[in-house]
Amino acid sequence: MTSSTTPDFALYATISASICEALQRGVSHEAAIETLITCAGIVKLDNAWRQHRAALAEG
């Protein structure tokens, strides 16, 4: 599996900023961490799916 691309890092930064804002508004630490883990998992799954599709396209 290849490393994350620049757009992934931008996405992680956006997610992190949103979670920080939620924490400042009073969302529990546990809920914020669960959300971060879920978002990271979604990005990893998306990357894996894109790589799989690229491999299929290459034959």
KEFI-129350 format. One record per atom (N, C-alpha, C, O, CB): x, y, z; residue in three letters; residue number from 0. Coordinates in nm, 2 decimals, padded with zeros to 4 digits. Atoms other than C-alpha are relative to their C-alpha. Glycine has a CB too. Example, Ala and Ser with C-alpha at 12.3 -4.5 7.8 and 13.67 -1.06 7.14 Angstrom:
+--------+--------+--------+------+--------+
:     c1 :     c2 :     c3 : keza : lumlum :
+--------+--------+--------+------+--------+
:  00.09 : -00.12 :  00.00 :  ALA :      0 :
:  01.23 : -00.45 :  00.78 :  ALA :      0 :
:  00.09 :  00.12 :  00.00 :  ALA :      0 :
:  00.19 :  00.12 :  00.07 :  ALA :      0 :
: -00.10 :  00.00 :  00.12 :  ALA :      0 :
: -00.09 : -00.11 :  00.00 :  SER :      1 :
:  01.37 : -00.11 :  00.71 :  SER :      1 :
: -00.08 :  00.11 :  00.08 :  SER :      1 :
: -00.03 :  00.22 :  00.09 :  SER :      1 :
:  00.04 :  00.05 : -00.14 :  SER :      1 :
+--------+--------+--------+------+--------+
***
This chain:
+--------+--------+--------+------+--------+
:     c1 :     c2 :     c3 : keza : lumlum :
+--------+--------+--------+------+--------+
:  00.08 : -00.12 :  00.00 :  MET :      0 :
:  00.00 :  00.00 :  00.00 :  MET :      0 :
:  00.09 :  00.12 :  00.00 :  MET :      0 :
:  00.19 :  00.13 :  00.07 :  MET :      0 :
: -00.10 :  00.00 :  00.12 :  MET :      0 :
: -00.08 : -00.12 :  00.01 :  THR :      1 :
:  00.13 :  00.34 : -00.09 :  THR :      1 :
: -00.03 :  00.10 :  00.12 :  THR :      1 :
: -00.13 :  00.08 :  00.18 :  THR :      1 :
: -00.02 :  00.07 : -00.13 :  THR :      1 :
:  00.02 : -00.09 : -00.10 :  SER :      2 :
:  00.16 :  00.63 :  00.15 :  SER :      2 :
: -00.11 :  00.10 : -00.04 :  SER :      2 :
: -00.15 :  00.10 : -00.15 :  SER :      2 :
:  00.13 :  00.08 :  00.03 :  SER :      2 :
:  00.11 : -00.09 :  00.02 :  SER :      3 :
: -00.11 :  00.89 :  00.19 :  SER :      3 :
:  00.04 :  00.11 : -00.10 :  SER :      3 :
:  00.16 :  00.15 : -00.11 :  SER :      3 :
: -00.05 :  00.06 :  00.13 :  SER :      3 :
: -00.03 : -00.11 :  00.10 :  THR :      4 :
: -00.14 :  01.16 : -00.08 :  THR :      4 :
: -00.02 :  00.13 :  00.07 :  THR :      4 :
: -00.08 :  00.14 :  00.18 :  THR :      4 :
: -00.09 : -00.02 : -00.12 :  THR :      4 :
:  00.02 : -00.13 : -00.05 :  THR :      5 :
: -00.14 :  01.53 : -00.02 :  THR :      5 :
: -00.15 :  00.03 :  00.03 :  THR :      5 :
: -00.17 :  00.09 :  00.14 :  THR :      5 :
:  00.06 :  00.11 : -00.09 :  THR :      5 :
:  00.14 : -00.03 : -00.04 :  PRO :      6 :
: -00.52 :  01.56 : -00.04 :  PRO :      6 :
: -00.05 : -00.08 :  00.13 :  PRO :      6 :
: -00.13 : -00.02 :  00.20 :  PRO :      6 :
: -00.09 : -00.05 : -00.12 :  PRO :      6 :
:  00.03 :  00.08 : -00.13 :  ASP :      7 :
: -00.54 :  01.29 :  00.24 :  ASP :      7 :
:  00.04 :  00.08 :  00.12 :  ASP :      7 :
: -00.03 :  00.09 :  00.22 :  ASP :      7 :
:  00.06 : -00.13 :  00.00 :  ASP :      7 :
: -00.05 : -00.08 : -00.11 :  PHE :      8 :
: -00.33 :  01.51 :  00.46 :  PHE :      8 :
: -00.08 :  00.12 :  00.02 :  PHE :      8 :
: -00.11 :  00.16 :  00.14 :  PHE :      8 :
:  00.15 :  00.04 : -00.03 :  PHE :      8 :
:  00.09 : -00.12 : -00.01 :  ALA :      9 :
: -00.55 :  01.81 :  00.38 :  ALA :      9 :
: -00.13 : -00.04 :  00.07 :  ALA :      9 :
: -00.19 :  00.03 :  00.15 :  ALA :      9 :
: -00.03 :  00.06 : -00.14 :  ALA :      9 :
:  00.12 :  00.05 : -00.06 :  LEU :     10 :
: -00.85 :  01.60 :  00.47 :  LEU :     10 :
:  00.02 : -00.03 :  00.15 :  LEU :     10 :
: -00.07 :  00.01 :  00.23 :  LEU :     10 :
: -00.05 : -00.13 : -00.07 :  LEU :     10 :
: -00.03 :  00.02 : -00.14 :  TYR :     11 :
: -00.69 :  01.49 :  00.80 :  TYR :     11 :
:  00.00 :  00.13 :  00.08 :  TYR :     11 :
: -00.04 :  00.14 :  00.19 :  TYR :     11 :
:  00.13 : -00.08 :  00.01 :  TYR :     11 :
: -00.01 : -00.13 : -00.06 :  ALA :     12 :
: -00.62 :  01.85 :  00.88 :  ALA :     12 :
: -00.14 :  00.06 :  00.02 :  ALA :     12 :
: -00.16 :  00.12 :  00.13 :  ALA :     12 :
:  00.09 :  00.09 : -00.08 :  ALA :     12 :
:  00.14 : -00.05 : -00.01 :  THR :     13 :
: -00.98 :  01.95 :  00.81 :  THR :     13 :
: -00.07 : -00.08 :  00.11 :  THR :     13 :
: -00.14 : -00.01 :  00.19 :  THR :     13 :
: -00.07 : -00.01 : -00.13 :  THR :     13 :
:  00.07 :  00.08 : -00.11 :  ILE :     14 :
: -01.11 :  01.66 :  01.03 :  ILE :     14 :
:  00.05 :  00.04 :  00.13 :  ILE :     14 :
: -00.03 :  00.06 :  00.23 :  ILE :     14 :
:  00.02 : -00.15 : -00.03 :  ILE :     14 :
: -00.06 : -00.03 : -00.13 :  SER :     15 :
: -00.87 :  01.74 :  01.31 :  SER :     15 :
: -00.05 :  00.14 :  00.05 :  SER :     15 :
: -00.08 :  00.16 :  00.16 :  SER :     15 :
:  00.15 :  00.00 : -00.01 :  SER :     15 :
:  00.05 : -00.13 : -00.03 :  ALA :     16 :
: -00.97 :  02.11 :  01.30 :  ALA :     16 :
: -00.14 :  00.00 :  00.05 :  ALA :     16 :
: -00.18 :  00.06 :  00.14 :  ALA :     16 :
:  00.02 :  00.10 : -00.11 :  ALA :     16 :
:  00.15 :  00.01 : -00.03 :  SER :     17 :
: -01.34 :  02.02 :  01.31 :  SER :     17 :
: -00.01 : -00.07 :  00.14 :  SER :     17 :
: -00.10 : -00.02 :  00.22 :  SER :     17 :
: -00.07 : -00.08 : -00.10 :  SER :     17 :
:  00.01 :  00.06 : -00.13 :  ILE :     18 :
: -01.28 :  01.79 :  01.61 :  ILE :     18 :
:  00.05 :  00.09 :  00.11 :  ILE :     18 :
: -00.01 :  00.09 :  00.22 :  ILE :     18 :
:  00.08 : -00.13 :  00.00 :  ILE :     18 :
: -00.05 : -00.09 : -00.10 :  CYS :     19 :
: -01.08 :  02.05 :  01.79 :  CYS :     19 :
: -00.11 :  00.11 :  00.03 :  CYS :     19 :
: -00.13 :  00.14 :  00.15 :  CYS :     19 :
:  00.12 :  00.08 : -00.05 :  CYS :     19 :
:  00.11 : -00.09 : -00.02 :  GLU :     20 :
: -01.37 :  02.29 :  01.74 :  GLU :     20 :
: -00.11 : -00.06 :  00.08 :  GLU :     20 :
: -00.17 :  00.00 :  00.17 :  GLU :     20 :
: -00.06 :  00.05 : -00.13 :  GLU :     20 :
:  00.11 :  00.07 : -00.08 :  ALA :     21 :
: -01.62 :  02.03 :  01.87 :  ALA :     21 :
:  00.04 : -00.01 :  00.15 :  ALA :     21 :
: -00.04 :  00.00 :  00.23 :  ALA :     21 :
: -00.02 : -00.14 : -00.06 :  ALA :     21 :
: -00.05 :  00.01 : -00.14 :  LEU :     22 :
: -01.40 :  01.98 :  02.18 :  LEU :     22 :
: -00.02 :  00.13 :  00.07 :  LEU :     22 :
: -00.06 :  00.13 :  00.19 :  LEU :     22 :
:  00.14 : -00.05 :  00.00 :  LEU :     22 :
:  00.02 : -00.13 : -00.06 :  GLN :     23 :
: -01.41 :  02.35 :  02.24 :  GLN :     23 :
: -00.14 :  00.03 :  00.03 :  GLN :     23 :
: -00.18 :  00.11 :  00.12 :  GLN :     23 :
:  00.06 :  00.11 : -00.09 :  GLN :     23 :
:  00.14 : -00.02 : -00.03 :  ARG :     24 :
: -01.79 :  02.34 :  02.22 :  ARG :     24 :
: -00.05 : -00.09 :  00.10 :  ARG :     24 :
: -00.17 : -00.08 :  00.14 :  ARG :     24 :
: -00.08 : -00.02 : -00.13 :  ARG :     24 :
:  00.04 :  00.09 : -00.11 :  GLY :     25 :
: -01.80 :  02.07 :  02.48 :  GLY :     25 :
: -00.03 : -00.14 : -00.03 :  GLY :     25 :
: -00.08 : -00.22 :  00.05 :  GLY :     25 :
: -00.12 :  00.06 :  00.06 :  GLY :     25 :
:  00.02 :  00.14 :  00.04 :  VAL :     26 :
: -01.82 :  01.74 :  02.29 :  VAL :     26 :
:  00.10 : -00.08 :  00.09 :  VAL :     26 :
:  00.21 : -00.03 :  00.11 :  VAL :     26 :
:  00.03 : -00.02 : -00.15 :  VAL :     26 :
: -00.09 :  00.08 : -00.09 :  SER :     27 :
: -01.67 :  01.47 :  02.51 :  SER :     27 :
:  00.13 : -00.05 : -00.08 :  SER :     27 :
:  00.12 : -00.07 : -00.20 :  SER :     27 :
: -00.07 : -00.13 :  00.05 :  SER :     27 :
: -00.13 :  00.05 :  00.06 :  HIS :     28 :
: -01.31 :  01.36 :  02.45 :  HIS :     28 :
: -00.02 : -00.13 : -00.07 :  HIS :     28 :
:  00.03 : -00.16 : -00.17 :  HIS :     28 :
:  00.11 : -00.01 :  00.11 :  HIS :     28 :
:  00.02 :  00.14 :  00.06 :  GLU :     29 :
: -01.42 :  01.00 :  02.39 :  GLU :     29 :
: -00.08 :  00.01 : -00.13 :  GLU :     29 :
: -00.04 : -00.06 : -00.23 :  GLU :     29 :
: -00.08 : -00.08 :  00.10 :  GLU :     29 :
:  00.07 : -00.01 :  00.13 :  ALA :     30 :
: -01.67 :  01.10 :  02.12 :  ALA :     30 :
:  00.09 :  00.06 : -00.11 :  ALA :     30 :
:  00.08 :  00.02 : -00.22 :  ALA :     30 :
: -00.13 :  00.09 :  00.02 :  ALA :     30 :
: -00.09 : -00.06 :  00.10 :  ALA :     31 :
: -01.41 :  01.32 :  01.95 :  ALA :     31 :
:  00.10 : -00.10 : -00.05 :  ALA :     31 :
:  00.13 : -00.11 : -00.17 :  ALA :     31 :
:  00.08 :  00.12 :  00.07 :  ALA :     31 :
: -00.10 :  00.11 :  00.04 :  ILE :     32 :
: -01.15 :  01.03 :  01.95 :  ILE :     32 :
: -00.07 : -00.10 : -00.09 :  ILE :     32 :
: -00.02 : -00.15 : -00.19 :  ILE :     32 :
:  00.06 : -00.06 :  00.12 :  ILE :     32 :
:  00.07 :  00.09 :  00.08 :  GLU :     33 :
: -01.41 :  00.79 :  01.82 :  GLU :     33 :
: -00.03 :  00.05 : -00.14 :  GLU :     33 :
: -00.02 : -00.02 : -00.24 :  GLU :     33 :
: -00.14 : -00.04 :  00.07 :  GLU :     33 :
:  00.02 : -00.06 :  00.13 :  THR :     34 :
: -01.50 :  01.03 :  01.54 :  THR :     34 :
:  00.13 :  00.00 : -00.08 :  THR :     34 :
:  00.13 : -00.03 : -00.20 :  THR :     34 :
: -00.06 :  00.14 :  00.02 :  THR :     34 :
: -00.13 : -00.01 :  00.07 :  LEU :     35 :
: -01.13 :  01.08 :  01.45 :  LEU :     35 :
:  00.04 : -00.14 : -00.05 :  LEU :     35 :
:  00.08 : -00.15 : -00.16 :  LEU :     35 :
:  00.10 :  00.05 :  00.09 :  LEU :     35 :
: -00.04 :  00.14 :  00.04 :  ILE :     36 :
: -01.07 :  00.70 :  01.44 :  ILE :     36 :
: -00.09 : -00.04 : -00.12 :  ILE :     36 :
: -00.04 : -00.10 : -00.21 :  ILE :     36 :
: -00.02 : -00.10 :  00.12 :  ILE :     36 :
:  00.09 :  00.04 :  00.11 :  THR :     37 :
: -01.38 :  00.65 :  01.22 :  THR :     37 :
:  00.04 :  00.07 : -00.13 :  THR :     37 :
:  00.04 :  00.01 : -00.23 :  THR :     37 :
: -00.15 :  00.04 :  00.04 :  THR :     37 :
: -00.04 : -00.07 :  00.12 :  CYS :     38 :
: -01.28 :  00.92 :  00.98 :  CYS :     38 :
:  00.13 : -00.05 : -00.06 :  CYS :     38 :
:  00.14 : -00.06 : -00.18 :  CYS :     38 :
:  00.02 :  00.15 :  00.03 :  CYS :     38 :
: -00.13 :  00.06 :  00.04 :  ALA :     39 :
: -00.92 :  00.78 :  00.96 :  ALA :     39 :
: -00.03 : -00.13 : -00.07 :  ALA :     39 :
:  00.03 : -00.16 : -00.18 :  ALA :     39 :
:  00.10 : -00.01 :  00.11 :  ALA :     39 :
:  00.03 :  00.13 :  00.06 :  GLY :     40 :
: -01.07 :  00.44 :  00.88 :  GLY :     40 :
: -00.06 :  00.02 : -00.13 :  GLY :     40 :
: -00.03 : -00.06 : -00.23 :  GLY :     40 :
: -00.09 : -00.08 :  00.09 :  GLY :     40 :
:  00.07 : -00.03 :  00.13 :  ILE :     41 :
: -01.29 :  00.58 :  00.61 :  ILE :     41 :
:  00.10 :  00.04 : -00.11 :  ILE :     41 :
:  00.10 : -00.01 : -00.22 :  ILE :     41 :
: -00.11 :  00.11 :  00.01 :  ILE :     41 :
: -00.10 : -00.04 :  00.10 :  VAL :     42 :
: -00.99 :  00.75 :  00.44 :  VAL :     42 :
:  00.09 : -00.12 : -00.04 :  VAL :     42 :
:  00.12 : -00.13 : -00.16 :  VAL :     42 :
:  00.09 :  00.11 :  00.07 :  VAL :     42 :
: -00.08 :  00.11 :  00.04 :  LYS :     43 :
: -00.79 :  00.43 :  00.46 :  LYS :     43 :
: -00.07 : -00.10 : -00.09 :  LYS :     43 :
: -00.02 : -00.15 : -00.19 :  LYS :     43 :
:  00.04 : -00.08 :  00.13 :  LYS :     43 :
:  00.08 :  00.08 :  00.08 :  LEU :     44 :
: -01.07 :  00.23 :  00.31 :  LEU :     44 :
: -00.01 :  00.06 : -00.14 :  LEU :     44 :
: -00.01 : -00.01 : -00.24 :  LEU :     44 :
: -00.14 : -00.02 :  00.06 :  LEU :     44 :
:  00.01 : -00.07 :  00.13 :  ASP :     45 :
: -01.11 :  00.49 :  00.03 :  ASP :     45 :
:  00.13 : -00.02 : -00.08 :  ASP :     45 :
:  00.13 : -00.05 : -00.20 :  ASP :     45 :
: -00.03 :  00.15 :  00.02 :  ASP :     45 :
: -00.13 :  00.01 :  00.06 :  ASN :     46 :
: -00.74 :  00.47 : -00.04 :  ASN :     46 :
:  00.02 : -00.15 : -00.06 :  ASN :     46 :
:  00.06 : -00.17 : -00.17 :  ASN :     46 :
:  00.12 :  00.03 :  00.09 :  ASN :     46 :
: -00.01 :  00.14 :  00.04 :  ALA :     47 :
: -00.75 :  00.09 : -00.05 :  ALA :     47 :
: -00.09 : -00.03 : -00.13 :  ALA :     47 :
: -00.05 : -00.10 : -00.22 :  ALA :     47 :
: -00.04 : -00.10 :  00.11 :  ALA :     47 :
:  00.09 :  00.02 :  00.12 :  TRP :     48 :
: -01.05 :  00.09 : -00.29 :  TRP :     48 :
:  00.06 :  00.06 : -00.12 :  TRP :     48 :
:  00.05 :  00.00 : -00.23 :  TRP :     48 :
: -00.14 :  00.06 :  00.04 :  TRP :     48 :
: -00.06 : -00.07 :  00.12 :  ARG :     49 :
: -00.88 :  00.34 : -00.52 :  ARG :     49 :
:  00.12 : -00.08 : -00.06 :  ARG :     49 :
:  00.13 : -00.10 : -00.18 :  ARG :     49 :
:  00.04 :  00.14 :  00.03 :  ARG :     49 :
: -00.11 :  00.08 :  00.04 :  GLN :     50 :
: -00.57 :  00.13 : -00.53 :  GLN :     50 :
: -00.04 : -00.13 : -00.07 :  GLN :     50 :
:  00.02 : -00.18 : -00.17 :  GLN :     50 :
:  00.10 : -00.03 :  00.12 :  GLN :     50 :
:  00.06 :  00.13 :  00.06 :  HIS :     51 :
: -00.77 : -00.19 : -00.60 :  HIS :     51 :
: -00.05 :  00.03 : -00.14 :  HIS :     51 :
: -00.03 : -00.05 : -00.23 :  HIS :     51 :
: -00.11 : -00.05 :  00.09 :  HIS :     51 :
:  00.05 : -00.03 :  00.13 :  ARG :     52 :
: -00.95 : -00.02 : -00.88 :  ARG :     52 :
:  00.11 :  00.03 : -00.10 :  ARG :     52 :
:  00.09 :  00.00 : -00.22 :  ARG :     52 :
: -00.10 :  00.12 :  00.01 :  ARG :     52 :
: -00.11 : -00.03 :  00.09 :  ALA :     53 :
: -00.63 :  00.11 : -01.03 :  ALA :     53 :
:  00.07 : -00.13 : -00.04 :  ALA :     53 :
:  00.11 : -00.14 : -00.16 :  ALA :     53 :
:  00.10 :  00.10 :  00.07 :  ALA :     53 :
: -00.06 :  00.13 :  00.03 :  ALA :     54 :
: -00.48 : -00.24 : -01.01 :  ALA :     54 :
: -00.08 : -00.08 : -00.10 :  ALA :     54 :
: -00.03 : -00.14 : -00.20 :  ALA :     54 :
:  00.03 : -00.08 :  00.12 :  ALA :     54 :
:  00.09 :  00.07 :  00.09 :  LEU :     55 :
: -00.78 : -00.38 : -01.19 :  LEU :     55 :
:  00.01 :  00.06 : -00.14 :  LEU :     55 :
:  00.00 :  00.00 : -00.24 :  LEU :     55 :
: -00.15 :  00.00 :  00.05 :  LEU :     55 :
: -00.01 : -00.08 :  00.13 :  ALA :     56 :
: -00.76 : -00.11 : -01.46 :  ALA :     56 :
:  00.13 : -00.03 : -00.07 :  ALA :     56 :
:  00.14 : -00.04 : -00.20 :  ALA :     56 :
: -00.01 :  00.15 :  00.03 :  ALA :     56 :
: -00.13 :  00.03 :  00.06 :  GLU :     57 :
: -00.39 : -00.20 : -01.52 :  GLU :     57 :
:  00.00 : -00.14 : -00.05 :  GLU :     57 :
:  00.08 : -00.17 : -00.14 :  GLU :     57 :
:  00.11 :  00.02 :  00.10 :  GLU :     57 :
:  00.01 :  00.14 :  00.05 :  GLY :     58 :
: -00.49 : -00.56 : -01.57 :  GLY :     58 :
:  00.09 : -00.09 :  00.07 :  GLY :     58 :
:  00.09 : -00.21 :  00.04 :  GLY :     58 :
:  00.03 : -00.01 : -00.14 :  GLY :     58 :
+--------+--------+--------+------+--------+
***
